[in-house]
Amino acid sequence: MPFVEVKLYEGRSREQKQELADRITEAFVEVAGSSREHVWIVFRDVPRDQWAMGGELQG
């Protein structure tokens, strides 16, 4: 049973997350042979100021 955690800058719409969930699920079905109902995905919205890249805080 694949469990996928997706961390994003906050602000994506429900529709965007639904499309991502559909595509991620389909990839597991096609590539890994998983069944759709066994692909679990959680989205974690993280404020931009909580990310650092290259040693520098964003936002």
Secondary structure, DSSP 8 states (H G I E B T S, - for coil): --EEEEEEETT--HHHHHHHHHHHHHHIIIII---GGG-EEEEEEE-GGG-EETTEE--
